[in-house]
Each structure stands twice: as C-alpha cells, then as structure tokens.
Amino acid sequence: MSNPSTVSAQRIAFQVGMKETSDTLKEWFHDHYRVVLPWAALSLAIACTMFLGAWMVATWMPQSTRSVLPIFVGKNNTFSDATWILVRNSMVLLLHLLVCVAAYLARRAVPMQAQHTTGINRFMHRHAGSVAMFAVAGLTAYSLSWQTWMLGNDLHAASQTLHLTPAGLLLRASLHGLPELTAVFLPLAACLILGKNKEWNQLLAATAVCAVIAFPILIITAAIEAWVTQGLF
C-alpha cells in the first residue's frame, strides 16, 4: 500500500506542475518568438553537427559492397512511403519529447516531492533526481552518437550505390534533412537551454510547445522527402 505522505507529495507536485505549466504557456504566448528562436538555432546547430559527423563517418569508411537506395531517390513514391517517413521521424521526436519530460521529473517534480516527505523517502527523493538526470544524459548522448553513426553508414553505402560523393548526396538530402532534424531536435535544444538557465519548471510547457511546432514540420518534410528531393537526382 502507498504511503499517505508519498501520495500527498505526488498530488502537490502534480498540482504545482500543472499551474506552473499553465502560467508559463500564458507568459510565452505574448513573446513566443523570443522563447522559441534560441531553441530553433541550437536545434539547427545540432542537426548540422550530425550532418558533419555523418559525413566524416561516410568519408572514412572503407569501400563496401552494401547497396542502399534512399526513399527520396525513388521516382514513384506513394503515400505509404511518405507515411513511413513521418512515422519514423515521429518516433525520434517522441524520444526527445520524453527526454524533456524525464528532465522535468528529475529536476523539478522529484525534488518538489522531497520537500513534503520525511525519513528515507525524503533522502531517496532528494538524490533520485541527480541519478536519473545522469541516466537521461547518458542515454541521450548514446542515441545521438548511434544515430550519427547509422546515418554515416547509410550515407556511405547510398553514395556508392548512386555514384555520388558523400558530400554531394548529403547536400541533396539537406533539402528535407536539415528542417527534419531541426524539428526532431527542438525538444532537446529547449531542454538544454532551459536546463542551463535552471528553469526546470518550464520544461513541461516546452514539451507541449515543441510538439505543436515540430509535428507539422515533420509532415511537410516527409512530403518533401517523398516527392520533391527526387528532382535533384
């Protein structure tokens, strides 16, 4: 059975969190460009860094017999192809949205609950956030590294299949790739900026804002990848 004091602390943390999120969204509504533009700039920088990392991986890899033909090269792509692209990118966006939520829980919700508990519960709540944050940071770093490595592998194989240089293929793919990656990394960028400023209480609001902004962009970039980028080949 749950400890009554723990349940009460969780209820208080939830109520405070909802109020903080509502107040933050109201505040941002009148000055949203000032809030979102730094996130977008950092997200674009992360996307460019991933592109650079993928190019380095593709350039340094030895010759391979693996054949890869990207969807955006196809001349007869269908709605199903665009849907698959959207689902794939939405999963990555969801991962980064969850990173934002996890950071909020670790740095805001759990410490808030610690103020309303005693004994061993208080000790665990006071230190659980730091442990969780290290885990979130480690998993995020691993995910970014793995995505860069896999993108570089696919870039290497696809450039050989299409008889292009990795840089030439990456330049063509940037038509949809840069806005696509900027959208999926937007929650991560928001989390980094708000965390740097110790504004952990705004992370839930940032999660909602990033989802509302990023998902329509992913719909547009999926259409571009399926039916527009092919014109560059």
Contacts in CASP RR format, 6 or more apart in sequence:
PFRMAT RR
TARGET T0000
AUTHOR 0000-0000-0000
METHOD contacts of the structure
MODEL  1
MSNPSTVSAQRIAFQVGMKETSDTLKEWFHDHYRVVLPWAALSLAIACTM
FLGAWMVATWMPQSTRSVLPIFVGKNNTFSDATWILVRNSMVLLLHLLVC
VAAYLARRAVPMQAQHTTGINRFMHRHAGSVAMFAVAGLTAYSLSWQTWM
LGNDLHAASQTLHLTPAGLLLRASLHGLPELTAVFLPLAACLILGKNKEW
NQLLAATAVCAVIAFPILIITAAIEAWVTQGLF
3 121 0 8 1.000
5 116 0 8 1.000
5 117 0 8 1.000
5 118 0 8 1.000
5 121 0 8 1.000
6 113 0 8 1.000
6 117 0 8 1.000
6 121 0 8 1.000
8 116 0 8 1.000
9 112 0 8 1.000
9 113 0 8 1.000
9 114 0 8 1.000
9 115 0 8 1.000
9 116 0 8 1.000
9 117 0 8 1.000
9 125 0 8 1.000
10 113 0 8 1.000
12 112 0 8 1.000
12 113 0 8 1.000
12 116 0 8 1.000
13 109 0 8 1.000
13 112 0 8 1.000
13 113 0 8 1.000
13 116 0 8 1.000
14 109 0 8 1.000
16 112 0 8 1.000
17 108 0 8 1.000
17 109 0 8 1.000
17 112 0 8 1.000
17 201 0 8 1.000
17 204 0 8 1.000
20 201 0 8 1.000
20 202 0 8 1.000
20 204 0 8 1.000
20 205 0 8 1.000
21 202 0 8 1.000
21 204 0 8 1.000
21 205 0 8 1.000
21 208 0 8 1.000
24 201 0 8 1.000
24 202 0 8 1.000
24 204 0 8 1.000
24 205 0 8 1.000
25 205 0 8 1.000
25 208 0 8 1.000
25 209 0 8 1.000
28 35 0 8 1.000
28 205 0 8 1.000
28 209 0 8 1.000
32 209 0 8 1.000
35 209 0 8 1.000
36 209 0 8 1.000
36 213 0 8 1.000
38 189 0 8 1.000
38 193 0 8 1.000
39 186 0 8 1.000
39 189 0 8 1.000
39 190 0 8 1.000
39 193 0 8 1.000
39 206 0 8 1.000
39 210 0 8 1.000
40 182 0 8 1.000
40 186 0 8 1.000
40 189 0 8 1.000
42 189 0 8 1.000
42 192 0 8 1.000
42 193 0 8 1.000
43 181 0 8 1.000
43 182 0 8 1.000
43 183 0 8 1.000
43 185 0 8 1.000
43 186 0 8 1.000
43 188 0 8 1.000
43 189 0 8 1.000
44 178 0 8 1.000
44 182 0 8 1.000
46 144 0 8 1.000
46 181 0 8 1.000
46 185 0 8 1.000
46 188 0 8 1.000
46 189 0 8 1.000
47 177 0 8 1.000
47 178 0 8 1.000
47 181 0 8 1.000
47 182 0 8 1.000
47 185 0 8 1.000
48 178 0 8 1.000
50 144 0 8 1.000
50 147 0 8 1.000
50 148 0 8 1.000
50 151 0 8 1.000
50 181 0 8 1.000
51 170 0 8 1.000
51 174 0 8 1.000
51 178 0 8 1.000
51 181 0 8 1.000
53 148 0 8 1.000
53 152 0 8 1.000
54 148 0 8 1.000
54 151 0 8 1.000
54 152 0 8 1.000
54 155 0 8 1.000
54 170 0 8 1.000
55 152 0 8 1.000
55 155 0 8 1.000
55 166 0 8 1.000
55 167 0 8 1.000
55 170 0 8 1.000
57 148 0 8 1.000
57 149 0 8 1.000
57 151 0 8 1.000
57 152 0 8 1.000
57 153 0 8 1.000
57 155 0 8 1.000
57 156 0 8 1.000
58 152 0 8 1.000
58 153 0 8 1.000
58 155 0 8 1.000
58 156 0 8 1.000
58 159 0 8 1.000
58 166 0 8 1.000
58 170 0 8 1.000
59 166 0 8 1.000
61 152 0 8 1.000
61 153 0 8 1.000
61 156 0 8 1.000
63 160 0 8 1.000
64 156 0 8 1.000
64 157 0 8 1.000
64 160 0 8 1.000
66 157 0 8 1.000
67 157 0 8 1.000
67 160 0 8 1.000
67 161 0 8 1.000
68 154 0 8 1.000
68 157 0 8 1.000
68 158 0 8 1.000
68 161 0 8 1.000
69 158 0 8 1.000
69 161 0 8 1.000
69 162 0 8 1.000
70 154 0 8 1.000
70 158 0 8 1.000
70 173 0 8 1.000
71 77 0 8 1.000
71 81 0 8 1.000
71 84 0 8 1.000
71 85 0 8 1.000
71 225 0 8 1.000
71 226 0 8 1.000
72 173 0 8 1.000
72 176 0 8 1.000
72 225 0 8 1.000
72 226 0 8 1.000
72 229 0 8 1.000
72 230 0 8 1.000
73 158 0 8 1.000
73 162 0 8 1.000
73 229 0 8 1.000
73 230 0 8 1.000
73 233 0 8 1.000
74 230 0 8 1.000
75 230 0 8 1.000
77 226 0 8 1.000
77 227 0 8 1.000
77 230 0 8 1.000
81 226 0 8 1.000
82 222 0 8 1.000
82 223 0 8 1.000
82 225 0 8 1.000
82 226 0 8 1.000
82 227 0 8 1.000
83 222 0 8 1.000
85 221 0 8 1.000
85 222 0 8 1.000
85 225 0 8 1.000
85 226 0 8 1.000
86 218 0 8 1.000
86 219 0 8 1.000
86 222 0 8 1.000
89 180 0 8 1.000
89 183 0 8 1.000
89 184 0 8 1.000
89 218 0 8 1.000
89 221 0 8 1.000
89 222 0 8 1.000
90 215 0 8 1.000
90 218 0 8 1.000
92 147 0 8 1.000
92 184 0 8 1.000
93 183 0 8 1.000
93 184 0 8 1.000
93 187 0 8 1.000
93 211 0 8 1.000
93 214 0 8 1.000
93 215 0 8 1.000
93 218 0 8 1.000
95 143 0 8 1.000
96 184 0 8 1.000
96 185 0 8 1.000
96 186 0 8 1.000
96 187 0 8 1.000
96 188 0 8 1.000
96 210 0 8 1.000
97 187 0 8 1.000
97 207 0 8 1.000
97 210 0 8 1.000
97 211 0 8 1.000
99 136 0 8 1.000
99 140 0 8 1.000
99 187 0 8 1.000
99 188 0 8 1.000
99 191 0 8 1.000
100 187 0 8 1.000
100 188 0 8 1.000
100 190 0 8 1.000
100 191 0 8 1.000
100 203 0 8 1.000
100 204 0 8 1.000
100 206 0 8 1.000
100 207 0 8 1.000
100 210 0 8 1.000
101 203 0 8 1.000
101 204 0 8 1.000
101 207 0 8 1.000
102 132 0 8 1.000
102 136 0 8 1.000
103 133 0 8 1.000
103 136 0 8 1.000
103 191 0 8 1.000
103 195 0 8 1.000
103 200 0 8 1.000
103 203 0 8 1.000
104 200 0 8 1.000
104 203 0 8 1.000
104 204 0 8 1.000
104 207 0 8 1.000
105 129 0 8 1.000
105 132 0 8 1.000
106 128 0 8 1.000
106 129 0 8 1.000
106 130 0 8 1.000
106 132 0 8 1.000
106 133 0 8 1.000
106 136 0 8 1.000
107 129 0 8 1.000
107 133 0 8 1.000
107 195 0 8 1.000
107 200 0 8 1.000
107 203 0 8 1.000
108 200 0 8 1.000
108 201 0 8 1.000
108 203 0 8 1.000
110 125 0 8 1.000
110 128 0 8 1.000
110 129 0 8 1.000
110 132 0 8 1.000
111 125 0 8 1.000
111 126 0 8 1.000
111 129 0 8 1.000
113 125 0 8 1.000
114 122 0 8 1.000
114 125 0 8 1.000
114 126 0 8 1.000
117 125 0 8 1.000
140 188 0 8 1.000
152 166 0 8 1.000
155 166 0 8 1.000
155 169 0 8 1.000
155 170 0 8 1.000
156 166 0 8 1.000
158 169 0 8 1.000
159 165 0 8 1.000
159 166 0 8 1.000
159 168 0 8 1.000
159 169 0 8 1.000
162 169 0 8 1.000
162 233 0 8 1.000
164 172 0 8 1.000
172 229 0 8 1.000
172 232 0 8 1.000
172 233 0 8 1.000
173 229 0 8 1.000
175 224 0 8 1.000
175 228 0 8 1.000
175 229 0 8 1.000
175 232 0 8 1.000
176 221 0 8 1.000
176 224 0 8 1.000
176 225 0 8 1.000
176 228 0 8 1.000
176 229 0 8 1.000
177 221 0 8 1.000
177 225 0 8 1.000
179 217 0 8 1.000
179 220 0 8 1.000
179 221 0 8 1.000
180 217 0 8 1.000
180 218 0 8 1.000
180 221 0 8 1.000
180 225 0 8 1.000
182 217 0 8 1.000
183 213 0 8 1.000
183 214 0 8 1.000
183 215 0 8 1.000
183 217 0 8 1.000
183 218 0 8 1.000
183 221 0 8 1.000
184 214 0 8 1.000
184 218 0 8 1.000
186 210 0 8 1.000
186 213 0 8 1.000
186 214 0 8 1.000
187 206 0 8 1.000
187 207 0 8 1.000
187 210 0 8 1.000
187 211 0 8 1.000
187 214 0 8 1.000
190 203 0 8 1.000
190 206 0 8 1.000
190 207 0 8 1.000
190 209 0 8 1.000
190 210 0 8 1.000
191 203 0 8 1.000
191 206 0 8 1.000
194 200 0 8 1.000
194 202 0 8 1.000
194 203 0 8 1.000
194 206 0 8 1.000
195 203 0 8 1.000
END
